[in-house]
Amino acid sequence: MKISVIQLIKLGQKYLSLWPEKFELTQYFEDYWAVQSARFVCRYFPALAMVTVVTQLYFASGYPFGQGSIEQAINALPQALVYGLFLISMPVQALIFSGVKADKFLPPSLAVWYQNGLKKMKQQVQQNTVNENDSTIANLTMHKPRYIDLAQLLRLTFANQ
């Protein structure tokens, strides 16, 4: 399915927010570490970009060494901005890659596991043992599930434990 870059970024944000933060998932899903890394990058790299730009300008100005001038800082501005733009682009890249992953279909073995898990969740809903609202479970697809569907199912599963 063709989607725009903005929609891809929003899908990546949704995927990162849906994926449960349970360490036991590392044994079963390789995506756990990718999601944790993307969350880390999105959380800390904007601040790191700012600190990098300010630090480079400060040291390039020469003030810490007693011979500073604003002209030296202005001369270092293009290089500092390049480093800052590189670091600030990394969260965007992480969100795009997460959005692409969220939009992919599950491989056959994982799709079977997903379908079995979804059947169990629907049985629990019928027995009224699940407190989650039924519309969320009803929105999960049974045919050609995607990684975003898997994240939603895992979220519902861990929310009900």
C-alpha positions in Angstrom: 0.0 0.0 0.0 1.4 3.4 -0.9 1.3 6.0 1.8 2.9 9.4 2.2 5.9 10.1 4.3 3.8 12.0 6.9 1.4 9.0 7.2 4.4 6.7 7.5 5.8 8.8 10.3 2.5 8.8 12.1 2.2 5.0 11.6 5.7 4.6 13.1 4.7 6.7 16.1 1.6 4.6 16.6 3.6 1.4 16.2 6.2 2.5 18.8 3.5 3.5 21.2 1.6 0.2 20.8 4.5 -2.2 21.3 4.5 -3.3 24.9 7.6 -2.7 27.1 7.9 -6.2 28.4 11.4 -7.7 28.4 10.2 -11.2 28.0 9.2 -10.4 24.4 12.9 -10.4 23.5 12.8 -14.2 23.5 10.1 -14.3 20.8 10.3 -11.1 18.8 13.4 -9.6 17.2 11.4 -6.3 16.8 11.6 -5.7 20.5 15.2 -4.3 20.3 14.4 -2.3 17.2 11.4 -0.7 18.9 13.4 0.0 22.1 16.2 1.6 20.0 13.8 3.7 18.0 12.2 4.9 21.3 15.6 5.8 22.7 16.5 7.7 19.5 13.2 9.6 19.5 13.5 10.5 23.2 17.1 11.6 23.4 18.5 12.6 20.0 16.8 16.0 19.7 18.4 17.1 22.9 21.7 15.6 21.8 21.5 17.6 18.6 21.0 20.8 20.5 23.9 20.1 22.9 26.2 19.2 19.9 25.5 22.5 18.1 25.9 24.6 21.2 29.1 22.8 22.3 30.7 23.1 18.9 29.9 26.8 18.6 31.2 27.4 22.2 34.5 25.7 21.6 35.0 27.0 18.1 34.5 30.6 19.4 37.6 30.3 21.4 36.1 31.7 24.6 37.1 28.6 26.7 40.7 29.3 25.7 40.7 33.0 26.4 40.9 34.2 22.8 37.3 34.1 21.7 35.4 36.1 19.1 32.0 35.9 17.6 33.5 35.7 14.1 35.1 32.4 14.9 31.7 31.0 16.1 30.0 32.3 13.0 32.7 30.5 10.9 32.0 27.3 12.7 28.2 27.6 12.3 27.8 25.6 9.0 29.7 22.6 10.4 27.8 22.7 13.7 24.5 22.9 11.8 25.4 19.9 9.7 26.1 17.8 12.7 22.9 19.1 14.4 20.8 18.3 11.3 22.3 14.8 11.1 21.4 14.1 14.7 17.9 15.6 14.5 17.2 13.5 11.3 17.8 10.2 13.1 14.5 10.3 15.1 12.7 11.0 11.8 14.5 8.1 10.2 13.6 5.8 13.1 9.9 6.7 12.8 10.0 6.1 9.0 11.6 2.7 9.4 9.1 1.8 12.2 6.2 2.9 9.9 7.5 0.7 7.1 7.9 -2.2 9.5 4.4 -1.6 10.9 2.9 -1.7 7.4 4.5 -5.0 6.4 2.6 -8.3 6.4 3.6 -10.8 9.0 5.6 -13.8 7.8 3.5 -17.1 7.6 4.7 -18.6 10.8 4.1 -15.4 12.8 0.7 -14.9 11.1 -0.5 -18.3 12.3 0.7 -17.5 15.8 -1.1 -14.1 15.6 -4.3 -15.8 14.4 -4.3 -18.3 17.2 -3.7 -15.5 19.8 -6.6 -13.5 18.3 -8.9 -16.5 18.5 -8.0 -16.9 22.2 -8.6 -13.3 22.9 -12.0 -13.4 21.1 -13.0 -16.5 23.2 -12.0 -14.6 26.4 -14.2 -11.7 25.3 -17.2 -14.1 24.8 -16.6 -15.5 28.2 -16.5 -11.9 29.6 -13.0 -12.4 31.2 -11.5 -9.5 29.3 -12.0 -6.0 30.5 -10.9 -4.4 27.3 -13.6 -3.1 25.0 -14.8 -5.4 22.3 -14.3 -2.9 19.4 -10.5 -2.9 19.8 -10.4 -6.7 19.4 -13.0 -6.6 16.6 -10.8 -4.1 14.7 -7.9 -6.5 14.6 -7.7 -8.3 11.2 -7.8 -12.0 10.8 -6.6 -12.1 7.2 -3.2 -10.8 6.1 -2.2 -9.3 9.5 0.5 -6.6 9.7 3.1 -5.9 12.3 0.9 -3.1 13.7 -1.9 -5.6 14.3 0.6 -7.8 16.2 1.6 -4.9 18.3 -2.1 -4.2 19.1 -2.7 -7.8 20.0 0.4 -7.9 22.3 -0.7 -4.7 23.9 -4.2 -6.1 24.6 -2.7 -9.4 25.9 -0.4 -7.7 28.3 -3.0 -5.2 29.4 -5.3 -8.1 30.5 -2.7 -9.9 32.6 
